[in-house]
Amino acid sequence: MKNILKVRMLGGFTLEYKGKELVLDRNNVSKTTQLFQLLLLHTQDGGISKVALIDALYGRSDVENKNGSLNNTIFRLRKQLTAAGLPESSYININGGMCTWDPDIETSVDVCDFKQTIESARHEKSQKTKMEI
């Protein structure tokens, strides 16, 4: 059995790894959970910039040092992911201002799978095959 982090975001937010449900944070709207969700949504498109993360997480708030707050949230998220039972990793790679999920921890994200299915149907010529997809 392959170790894949299965992420469900449609209809709720749940995580599963090695057949066990993981609990990241009791509060599903915490900054760490929001950061994790944003990273996962961008696993297949090259990641998300720190600027976009700062805007999404702290855009309207009166946080004095938004970059420092993001770095602190990344630190806390890493601790939570280790405590939840994921294998030892840095989890989040930051390179050239872009944040990406560690490719060594394979993920399956239902939202990303759904988007891929829609795209494959969109490019299909046959109406019958489009409907099957």
GULUMLO-58072 format. One record per residue: residue number from 1; y, x, z of N, C-alpha, C in turn; residue in three letters. Coordinates in pm, whole numbers, plus 50000, padded with zeros to 5 digits. Each point is the difference from the previous one (the first is absolute). Layout:
N
{NUM {Y X Z} {Y X Z} {Y X Z} "ALA"}
...
end
This chain:
133
{1 {49881 50085 50000} {50119 49915 50000} {50125 50089 50000} "MET"}
{2 {50087 49972 49908} {50124 50076 49989} {50100 49953 50106} "LYS"}
{3 {50071 50095 50056} {50100 49967 50101} {50132 49966 49931} "ASN"}
{4 {50027 49872 49991} {50122 49951 49936} {50077 49918 50102} "ILE"}
{5 {50128 50026 50009} {50087 49919 50085} {50033 49874 49921} "LEU"}
{6 {49948 49887 50045} {50024 49873 49932} {50117 49931 50068} "LYS"}
{7 {50101 49969 49918} {50123 49941 50052} {50019 49862 49939} "VAL"}
{8 {50015 49901 50086} {50028 49865 49953} {50142 49965 50042} "ARG"}
{9 {50082 49965 49900} {50138 49959 50027} {50025 49856 49957} "MET"}
{10 {49916 49950 49911} {50014 49861 49954} {49940 49908 50106} "LEU"}
{11 {50080 49911 50054} {49950 49906 50101} {49989 50059 50139} "GLY"}
{12 {50061 50114 50023} {49994 50065 50131} {49988 50149 49981} "GLY"}
{13 {50004 50075 50107} {49991 50146 49991} {49885 50047 50086} "PHE"}
{14 {49894 50052 49934} {49886 50054 50073} {49957 50131 49935} "THR"}
{15 {49940 50085 50081} {49949 50130 49956} {49853 50009 50037} "LEU"}
{16 {49922 50059 49910} {49858 50022 50029} {49962 50139 49952} "GLU"}
{17 {49927 50072 50084} {49952 50133 49964} {49861 50018 50058} "TYR"}
{18 {49908 50044 49916} {49859 50016 50039} {49944 49871 50058} "LYS"}
{19 {50038 49887 49943} {49948 49871 50043} {50058 49946 50129} "GLY"}
{20 {50097 50070 50057} {50062 49955 50126} {50146 49966 49977} "LYS"}
{21 {50045 49892 50063} {50142 49964 49990} {50081 50095 50087} "GLU"}
{22 {50110 50048 49944} {50089 50090 50074} {50122 49924 50047} "LEU"}
{23 {50046 50035 50118} {50124 49942 50052} {50102 50112 50004} "VAL"}
{24 {50103 49984 49919} {50104 50102 49991} {50104 49980 50110} "LEU"}
{25 {50052 49880 50006} {50107 49968 50094} {49988 49850 50027} "ASP"}
{26 {50012 49962 50122} {49991 49857 50034} {50111 49920 49933} "ARG"}
{27 {50110 50065 49972} {50116 49935 49940} {49998 50027 49850} "ASN"}
{28 {49966 49898 49920} {49990 50018 49855} {50134 50014 49929} "ASN"}
{29 {50111 49992 50072} {50131 50020 49937} {50071 50124 50054} "VAL"}
{30 {49924 50087 50069} {50061 50123 50053} {50038 50092 49884} "SER"}
{31 {50088 50093 50028} {50044 50096 49898} {49881 50084 49950} "LYS"}
{32 {49908 50038 50091} {49886 50079 49956} {49911 49920 49904} "THR"}
{33 {49977 49874 50031} {49918 49915 49912} {50070 49980 49866} "THR"}
{34 {50130 49975 50003} {50076 49982 49876} {49995 50127 49915} "GLN"}
{35 {50015 50116 50064} {49993 50128 49929} {49862 50015 49935} "LEU"}
{36 {49896 49973 50074} {49863 50011 49950} {49979 49908 49879} "PHE"}
{37 {50047 49877 50011} {49985 49905 49889} {50075 50048 49876} "GLN"}
{38 {50121 50052 50017} {50077 50050 49886} {49929 50117 49933} "LEU"}
{39 {49945 50091 50080} {49927 50114 49944} {49879 49952 49920} "LEU"}
{40 {49926 49905 50056} {49880 49950 49934} {50031 49926 49871} "LEU"}
{41 {50111 49929 49998} {50039 49928 49878} {50033 50095 49886} "LEU"}
{42 {50028 50126 50033} {50038 50097 49898} {49896 50110 49981} "HIS"}
{43 {49873 49971 50037} {49895 50102 49986} {49970 50030 49854} "THR"}
{44 {50018 49903 49911} {49960 50019 49860} {50117 50032 49908} "GLN"}
{45 {50120 50008 50052} {50113 50026 49911} {50083 50123 50040} "ASP"}
{46 {49936 50097 50059} {50068 50126 50029} {50075 50006 50131} "GLY"}
{47 {49987 49899 50084} {50064 50002 50131} {50134 49929 50002} "GLY"}
{48 {50068 50018 50111} {50130 49936 50022} {50095 50104 50058} "ILE"}
{49 {50125 49997 49958} {50096 50100 50046} {50040 49974 50145} "SER"}
{50 {50039 50107 50067} {50049 49986 50138} {50124 49911 50002} "LYS"}
{51 {50082 50010 49897} {50122 49918 49991} {49962 49851 49997} "VAL"}
{52 {49900 49966 49920} {49956 49860 49991} {49938 49954 50132} "ALA"}
{53 {49926 50087 50066} {49943 49965 50131} {50109 49976 50102} "LEU"}
{54 {50099 50090 50003} {50111 49985 50095} {50073 49868 49974} "ILE"}
{55 {50024 49970 49874} {50069 49876 49965} {49917 49877 50042} "ASP"}
{56 {49870 50004 49972} {49914 49886 50033} {49985 49981 50151} "ALA"}
{57 {49991 50109 50074} {49975 49990 50144} {50128 49989 50085} "LEU"}
{58 {50106 50067 49957} {50120 50007 50084} {50127 49960 49928} "TYR"}
{59 {49989 49949 49878} {50114 49972 49915} {50117 49931 50066} "GLY"}
{60 {49976 49891 50069} {50111 49922 50057} {50026 50028 50148} "ARG"}
{61 {49914 50080 50060} {50017 50025 50143} {50101 50111 50025} "SER"}
{62 {50051 50002 50121} {50099 50101 50038} {49934 50122 50063} "ASP"}
{63 {49900 50052 49933} {49933 50121 50047} {50086 50119 49960} "VAL"}
{64 {50029 50085 50099} {50090 50112 49974} {49940 50104 49907} "GLU"}
{65 {49877 50042 50029} {49933 50102 49919} {49877 49937 49935} "ASN"}
{66 {50017 49942 49883} {49891 49927 49934} {49889 50094 49957} "LYS"}
{67 {50033 50120 49953} {49897 50095 49960} {49916 50042 50121} "ASN"}
{68 {50066 50026 50111} {49930 50035 50124} {49913 49886 50049} "GLY"}
{69 {50050 49878 49986} {49922 49883 50040} {49876 49986 49913} "SER"}
{70 {50014 50024 49869} {49884 49994 49911} {49898 50107 50038} "LEU"}
{71 {50046 50121 50024} {49909 50108 50039} {49926 49966 50129} "ASN"}
{72 {50070 49938 50095} {49939 49958 50125} {49895 49891 49975} "ASN"}
{73 {50031 49907 49912} {49906 49892 49967} {49876 50056 49931} "THR"}
{74 {50019 50097 49911} {49886 50066 49935} {49912 50068 50105} "ILE"}
{75 {50062 50070 50095} {49927 50066 50108} {49917 49899 50079} "PHE"}
{76 {50062 49887 50038} {49930 49896 50078} {49886 49938 49919} "ARG"}
{77 {50024 49977 49870} {49897 49943 49914} {49879 50093 49992} "LEU"}
{78 {50024 50128 49985} {49889 50096 49995} {49916 49993 50127} "ARG"}
{79 {50065 49993 50115} {49930 49988 50128} {49916 49872 50005} "LYS"}
{80 {50058 49888 49953} {49930 49871 50003} {49879 50000 49906} "GLN"}
{81 {50014 50064 49884} {49889 50004 49904} {49883 50081 50055} "LEU"}
{82 {50031 50110 50067} {49894 50080 50063} {49934 49919 50111} "THR"}
{83 {50081 49936 50085} {49947 49922 50111} {49918 49880 49952} "ALA"}
{84 {50035 49946 49882} {49929 49883 49946} {49862 50035 49949} "ALA"}
{85 {49975 50129 49972} {49866 50039 49957} {49990 50058 49860} "GLY"}
{86 {50113 50027 49937} {49994 50064 49868} {49972 50150 50019} "LEU"}
{87 {49941 50065 49899} {49971 50142 50014} {50128 50082 50015} "PRO"}
{88 {49985 50117 50060} {50114 50090 50023} {50068 50034 49868} "GLU"}
{89 {50132 49982 49997} {50078 50023 49878} {50147 50000 50035} "SER"}
{90 {50083 50046 49906} {50144 49982 50018} {50040 49861 49952} "SER"}
{91 {49910 49932 49926} {50014 49863 49949} {50112 49983 49899} "TYR"}
{92 {50118 50052 50032} {50117 49981 49915} {50046 50136 49951} "ILE"}
{93 {50003 50016 49870} {50049 50124 49941} {50144 49979 49956} "ASN"}
{94 {50086 50096 50035} {50141 49993 49959} {50028 50122 49915} "ILE"}
{95 {50039 49975 49877} {50024 50109 49906} {50115 49961 49907} "ASN"}
{96 {50105 50079 50001} {50114 49972 49912} {50065 49866 50026} "GLY"}
{97 {50001 49957 50126} {50063 49872 50035} {49913 49879 49974} "GLY"}
{98 {49875 50023 49952} {49907 49889 49975} {49892 49999 50107} "MET"}
{99 {49968 49881 50046} {49895 49982 50100} {49879 49937 49932} "CYS"}
{100 {49884 50063 50018} {49877 49948 49943} {49891 49995 50105} "THR"}
{101 {49906 49910 49981} {49883 49988 50087} {49905 50114 49965} "TRP"}
{102 {49931 50054 50099} {49903 50109 49981} {49889 49953 49906} "ASP"}
{103 {49988 50061 49881} {49899 49956 49903} {49857 50025 50047} "PRO"}
{104 {49981 50084 50103} {49866 50026 50052} {49946 49881 50080} "ASP"}
{105 {50089 49910 50043} {49956 49877 50067} {50013 49888 49898} "ILE"}
{106 {49886 49969 49939} {50000 49900 49893} {50033 49862 50055} "GLU"}
{107 {50081 49927 49926} {50041 49867 50044} {49967 49896 49893} "THR"}
{108 {49983 49879 50046} {49989 49884 49913} {50099 49898 50056} "SER"}
{109 {50107 49975 49927} {50107 49912 50047} {49997 49874 49913} "VAL"}
{110 {49978 49884 50062} {49983 49877 49923} {50120 49968 49910} "ASP"}
{111 {50120 50027 50047} {50119 49972 49919} {50000 50087 49874} "VAL"}
{112 {49966 50127 50015} {49996 50092 49885} {49889 49959 49903} "CYS"}
{113 {49884 49961 50054} {49889 49953 49916} {50042 49876 49922} "ASP"}
{114 {50070 49909 50067} {50046 49877 49936} {50097 50031 49886} "PHE"}
{115 {50093 50093 50025} {50097 50039 49896} {49928 50062 49880} "LYS"}
{116 {49898 50082 50025} {49924 50062 49891} {49927 49893 49918} "GLN"}
{117 {49945 49901 50067} {49929 49892 49931} {50096 49922 49911} "THR"}
{118 {50118 49972 50051} {50102 49929 49921} {50037 50083 49877} "ILE"}
{119 {50021 50130 50019} {50035 50087 49888} {49891 50005 49895} "GLU"}
{120 {49874 50008 50043} {49892 50005 49902} {49991 49869 49922} "SER"}
{121 {50025 49888 50067} {50000 49871 49931} {50118 49992 49903} "ALA"}
{122 {50112 50052 50040} {50121 49995 49917} {49980 50076 49869} "ARG"}
{123 {49924 50110 50003} {49980 50083 49881} {49882 49955 49914} "HIS"}
{124 {49926 49904 50048} {49883 49950 49926} {50044 49912 49884} "GLU"}
{125 {49939 50018 49884} {50035 49922 49881} {49933 49862 50000} "LYS"}
{126 {49874 49997 50038} {49922 49876 49995} {50040 49907 50114} "SER"}
{127 {50035 49877 49964} {50039 49900 50100} {49883 49970 50094} "GLN"}
{128 {49879 49997 49946} {49881 49971 50080} {49979 50111 50106} "LYS"}
{129 {50014 50125 49957} {49984 50113 50093} {50112 50000 50104} "THR"}
{130 {50121 49966 49957} {50115 49991 50094} {49965 49902 50112} "LYS"}
{131 {49946 49884 49961} {49967 49897 50101} {49888 50047 50093} "MET"}
{132 {49905 50074 49946} {49891 50052 50083} {50050 50100 50102} "GLU"}
{133 {50093 50084 49954} {50059 50100 50091} {50076 49929 50110} "ILE"}
end
